[in-house]
Each structure stands twice: as structure tokens, then as C-alpha cells.
Amino acid sequence: KYDIRGNEFIDYRVNPTSKQVNIYGHNTRDPNIKVAFLKLEKFLDQDFFDKNQYIIFQYDGGKSIYKIKAMREIYESNVEHLYVDYTGSEFVSHVNKLTGEDGLIHKRDIQINENSEILVLQTCSHHWNKALYIITAVKIS
């Protein structure tokens, strides 16, 4: 549904049950403008990150639960999270890059393997010019 503030949307190359689900949404510097992904900035706080470990992703026909593995702030030129077709050992390497040290804000030690499934949330960061927040979570059910 159209909204002048924008809407969250799932990457057109995937569906809610894909191995990697990317969801994008707008952020704003003005806390009085209500955009859903503004709430992702709460994860900058270590205490909030520690207390809020799960994402429940509800969609037509189902629900998945993910445990948040990492939050990073990256330059928009870092497009690793946009690759959604990895399998096998390439997938494991891909997730390790997504949760790597470059721009890392917080991280949990959650093991992944070739059969893991992930959720990636992306929104704008306003700390750097052309930066993004990326939250990567691993499906647990």
C-alpha cells in the first residue's frame, strides 16, 4: 500500500521461505516521522541488543523466527548482503562476511552451516555519508 514515507519491502529475487530473505526499509533522522526501520537504531545500544535477540517474521502463510547474529554499519558500496544465491560452503563464507569485523557494532556467537537460513534487514544510517545498517539473523524455527 502506498505511503509517502515509503514501505518496507522484500527483495524481488526471494520469497519469505528463501534461504536468504532480504528486507529493506527507510530510516529517518527525524524521530517524529514514523518509519518502521527507524527502530533498528535501537540495536546500536548494547543493552538493547542483548535483551532483544529475536525477530519474528510473519508473512502470508507462515511465520519464521530468527536469532540476531550481528549488526553492522557499512558503506553502501559494500554490497555483500545483496547476494542471495549462495549455497554450500560459499553460503557459509558469505554469512561470515556479513557478520565480519568491518563496521561491526554488535555480534552474537551463533553457529551457521551450509543448511542455515538467514534474514537480512537493511536501512539507512545517518552517521556516515552513504552508509547502511545491516542486521543479519539466523533462522531457528
C-alpha angles and dihedrals in degrees: 000000000000116000124174088222091056131247136255111253140185120238109268092230095062141047131215092272098047122124088250120028117192120196121186129196142166126260129196139202090222111080089197090068107081111224118153098228093055083083090067088075088070086073089068087078111083093215092052091047091051094049097043107056104149140067119199110205112197121187138160104296100011158017132233129191121214131187114221111244102176149353119209137175111217140168112261088242088070099087102168091117090058093067106094105166105075122127136177119003091347088062092053090050090048093053090047089055091048091054097036130126098265105105092349114167102170136353141184125207100246116157119229133188139178091284096051121115125210143199120211121197118193131188138152122279118210097198094083132028109264096002132145138203113226123192115190119194133180121226113246100171 
